[in-house]
């Protein structure tokens, strides 16, 4: 199981805010950043008519929006934080999404039970992210990874100084680290996109300024690899080692 402290901080967030702070508050930067995440994940085209497992689904905010917009055949969300799953079930309305409590390192489904496993912004909270990737490969032939961009030096500074990032044990991983984990699991990246430039929890004027610059950053080779906030990867199993 993940470390108890890793789970407790997210249970505490849900009890305090009714969900996670970046999905429940009305701060402009959070709205901009979460919407960019939704957009870039949908752009991969991974969801239509497929069964999807959202591994580390949290409070279900994103899970429900992907169900609404992605034309999925079925959607399941799993998370180790019981309060987050409680919130997800309470907020899903009539959507036919299954939310369950579970350890993403060791899940109860048989091999290849899903078409796609999505690992969205959970690896950077985990002490053993490579084990979560291995489990995702066991459960589906395609995995979609969305994570903070570990190539971004500014993000490394934020992880050390921000009280929120420190409390949530946040870290980030470089492209080289992801490539190694993927290769170790006989996978191959077929899609990679660096995107986003609006920092979470910043003043509105900073959010507006960085949003104006964002398209330029995303389109500029090399700069986007180092300056964008997040990366999205689509990975397929090849069977080669």
Secondary structure as a PSIPRED ss2 file (coil, helix, strand):
# PSIPRED VFORMAT (PSIPRED V4.0)

   1 X C   1.000  0.000  0.000
   2 X C   1.000  0.000  0.000
   3 X C   1.000  0.000  0.000
   4 X H   0.000  1.000  0.000
   5 X H   0.000  1.000  0.000
   6 X H   0.000  1.000  0.000
   7 X H   0.000  1.000  0.000
   8 X H   0.000  1.000  0.000
   9 X H   0.000  1.000  0.000
  10 X H   0.000  1.000  0.000
  11 X H   0.000  1.000  0.000
  12 X H   0.000  1.000  0.000
  13 X H   0.000  1.000  0.000
  14 X H   0.000  1.000  0.000
  15 X H   0.000  1.000  0.000
  16 X H   0.000  1.000  0.000
  17 X H   0.000  1.000  0.000
  18 X C   1.000  0.000  0.000
  19 X C   1.000  0.000  0.000
  20 X C   1.000  0.000  0.000
  21 X H   0.000  1.000  0.000
  22 X H   0.000  1.000  0.000
  23 X H   0.000  1.000  0.000
  24 X H   0.000  1.000  0.000
  25 X C   1.000  0.000  0.000
  26 X C   1.000  0.000  0.000
  27 X C   1.000  0.000  0.000
  28 X H   0.000  1.000  0.000
  29 X H   0.000  1.000  0.000
  30 X H   0.000  1.000  0.000
  31 X H   0.000  1.000  0.000
  32 X H   0.000  1.000  0.000
  33 X H   0.000  1.000  0.000
  34 X H   0.000  1.000  0.000
  35 X H   0.000  1.000  0.000
  36 X H   0.000  1.000  0.000
  37 X H   0.000  1.000  0.000
  38 X H   0.000  1.000  0.000
  39 X H   0.000  1.000  0.000
  40 X H   0.000  1.000  0.000
  41 X H   0.000  1.000  0.000
  42 X H   0.000  1.000  0.000
  43 X C   1.000  0.000  0.000
  44 X C   1.000  0.000  0.000
  45 X C   1.000  0.000  0.000
  46 X C   1.000  0.000  0.000
  47 X C   1.000  0.000  0.000
  48 X C   1.000  0.000  0.000
  49 X C   1.000  0.000  0.000
  50 X C   1.000  0.000  0.000
  51 X E   0.000  0.000  1.000
  52 X E   0.000  0.000  1.000
  53 X E   0.000  0.000  1.000
  54 X E   0.000  0.000  1.000
  55 X E   0.000  0.000  1.000
  56 X C   1.000  0.000  0.000
  57 X C   1.000  0.000  0.000
  58 X C   1.000  0.000  0.000
  59 X C   1.000  0.000  0.000
  60 X C   1.000  0.000  0.000
  61 X H   0.000  1.000  0.000
  62 X H   0.000  1.000  0.000
  63 X H   0.000  1.000  0.000
  64 X H   0.000  1.000  0.000
  65 X H   0.000  1.000  0.000
  66 X H   0.000  1.000  0.000
  67 X H   0.000  1.000  0.000
  68 X H   0.000  1.000  0.000
  69 X H   0.000  1.000  0.000
  70 X H   0.000  1.000  0.000
  71 X C   1.000  0.000  0.000
  72 X C   1.000  0.000  0.000
  73 X C   1.000  0.000  0.000
  74 X E   0.000  0.000  1.000
  75 X E   0.000  0.000  1.000
  76 X E   0.000  0.000  1.000
  77 X E   0.000  0.000  1.000
  78 X E   0.000  0.000  1.000
  79 X E   0.000  0.000  1.000
  80 X C   1.000  0.000  0.000
  81 X C   1.000  0.000  0.000
  82 X H   0.000  1.000  0.000
  83 X H   0.000  1.000  0.000
  84 X H   0.000  1.000  0.000
  85 X H   0.000  1.000  0.000
  86 X H   0.000  1.000  0.000
  87 X H   0.000  1.000  0.000
  88 X H   0.000  1.000  0.000
  89 X H   0.000  1.000  0.000
  90 X H   0.000  1.000  0.000
  91 X H   0.000  1.000  0.000
  92 X C   1.000  0.000  0.000
  93 X C   1.000  0.000  0.000
  94 X C   1.000  0.000  0.000
  95 X C   1.000  0.000  0.000
  96 X C   1.000  0.000  0.000
  97 X C   1.000  0.000  0.000
  98 X E   0.000  0.000  1.000
  99 X E   0.000  0.000  1.000
 100 X E   0.000  0.000  1.000
 101 X E   0.000  0.000  1.000
 102 X C   1.000  0.000  0.000
 103 X C   1.000  0.000  0.000
 104 X C   1.000  0.000  0.000
 105 X C   1.000  0.000  0.000
 106 X C   1.000  0.000  0.000
 107 X C   1.000  0.000  0.000
 108 X C   1.000  0.000  0.000
 109 X C   1.000  0.000  0.000
 110 X C   1.000  0.000  0.000
 111 X C   1.000  0.000  0.000
 112 X C   1.000  0.000  0.000
 113 X C   1.000  0.000  0.000
 114 X E   0.000  0.000  1.000
 115 X E   0.000  0.000  1.000
 116 X E   0.000  0.000  1.000
 117 X E   0.000  0.000  1.000
 118 X E   0.000  0.000  1.000
 119 X E   0.000  0.000  1.000
 120 X E   0.000  0.000  1.000
 121 X C   1.000  0.000  0.000
 122 X C   1.000  0.000  0.000
 123 X H   0.000  1.000  0.000
 124 X H   0.000  1.000  0.000
 125 X H   0.000  1.000  0.000
 126 X C   1.000  0.000  0.000
 127 X C   1.000  0.000  0.000
 128 X C   1.000  0.000  0.000
 129 X H   0.000  1.000  0.000
 130 X H   0.000  1.000  0.000
 131 X H   0.000  1.000  0.000
 132 X H   0.000  1.000  0.000
 133 X H   0.000  1.000  0.000
 134 X H   0.000  1.000  0.000
 135 X H   0.000  1.000  0.000
 136 X H   0.000  1.000  0.000
 137 X H   0.000  1.000  0.000
 138 X H   0.000  1.000  0.000
 139 X H   0.000  1.000  0.000
 140 X E   0.000  0.000  1.000
 141 X E   0.000  0.000  1.000
 142 X E   0.000  0.000  1.000
 143 X E   0.000  0.000  1.000
 144 X E   0.000  0.000  1.000
 145 X E   0.000  0.000  1.000
 146 X E   0.000  0.000  1.000
 147 X E   0.000  0.000  1.000
 148 X E   0.000  0.000  1.000
 149 X E   0.000  0.000  1.000
 150 X C   1.000  0.000  0.000
 151 X C   1.000  0.000  0.000
 152 X C   1.000  0.000  0.000
 153 X H   0.000  1.000  0.000
 154 X H   0.000  1.000  0.000
 155 X H   0.000  1.000  0.000
 156 X H   0.000  1.000  0.000
 157 X H   0.000  1.000  0.000
 158 X H   0.000  1.000  0.000
 159 X H   0.000  1.000  0.000
 160 X H   0.000  1.000  0.000
 161 X H   0.000  1.000  0.000
 162 X C   1.000  0.000  0.000
 163 X H   0.000  1.000  0.000
 164 X H   0.000  1.000  0.000
 165 X H   0.000  1.000  0.000
 166 X H   0.000  1.000  0.000
 167 X H   0.000  1.000  0.000
 168 X C   1.000  0.000  0.000
 169 X C   1.000  0.000  0.000
 170 X C   1.000  0.000  0.000
 171 X C   1.000  0.000  0.000
 172 X C   1.000  0.000  0.000
 173 X E   0.000  0.000  1.000
 174 X C   1.000  0.000  0.000
 175 X H   0.000  1.000  0.000
 176 X H   0.000  1.000  0.000
 177 X H   0.000  1.000  0.000
 178 X H   0.000  1.000  0.000
 179 X H   0.000  1.000  0.000
 180 X H   0.000  1.000  0.000
 181 X H   0.000  1.000  0.000
 182 X H   0.000  1.000  0.000
 183 X H   0.000  1.000  0.000
 184 X H   0.000  1.000  0.000
 185 X C   1.000  0.000  0.000
 186 X C   1.000  0.000  0.000
 187 X E   0.000  0.000  1.000
 188 X E   0.000  0.000  1.000
 189 X E   0.000  0.000  1.000
 190 X E   0.000  0.000  1.000
 191 X E   0.000  0.000  1.000
 192 X E   0.000  0.000  1.000
 193 X E   0.000  0.000  1.000
 194 X E   0.000  0.000  1.000
 195 X E   0.000  0.000  1.000
 196 X C   1.000  0.000  0.000
 197 X C   1.000  0.000  0.000
 198 X C   1.000  0.000  0.000
 199 X C   1.000  0.000  0.000
 200 X C   1.000  0.000  0.000
 201 X C   1.000  0.000  0.000
 202 X C   1.000  0.000  0.000
 203 X C   1.000  0.000  0.000
 204 X H   0.000  1.000  0.000
 205 X H   0.000  1.000  0.000
 206 X H   0.000  1.000  0.000
 207 X H   0.000  1.000  0.000
 208 X H   0.000  1.000  0.000
 209 X H   0.000  1.000  0.000
 210 X H   0.000  1.000  0.000
 211 X H   0.000  1.000  0.000
 212 X H   0.000  1.000  0.000
 213 X H   0.000  1.000  0.000
 214 X H   0.000  1.000  0.000
 215 X H   0.000  1.000  0.000
 216 X H   0.000  1.000  0.000
 217 X H   0.000  1.000  0.000
 218 X H   0.000  1.000  0.000
 219 X H   0.000  1.000  0.000
 220 X C   1.000  0.000  0.000
 221 X C   1.000  0.000  0.000
 222 X C   1.000  0.000  0.000
 223 X H   0.000  1.000  0.000
 224 X H   0.000  1.000  0.000
 225 X H   0.000  1.000  0.000
 226 X H   0.000  1.000  0.000
 227 X H   0.000  1.000  0.000
 228 X C   1.000  0.000  0.000
 229 X C   1.000  0.000  0.000
 230 X E   0.000  0.000  1.000
 231 X E   0.000  0.000  1.000
 232 X E   0.000  0.000  1.000
 233 X E   0.000  0.000  1.000
 234 X E   0.000  0.000  1.000
 235 X E   0.000  0.000  1.000
 236 X E   0.000  0.000  1.000
 237 X E   0.000  0.000  1.000
 238 X C   1.000  0.000  0.000
 239 X C   1.000  0.000  0.000
 240 X C   1.000  0.000  0.000
 241 X C   1.000  0.000  0.000
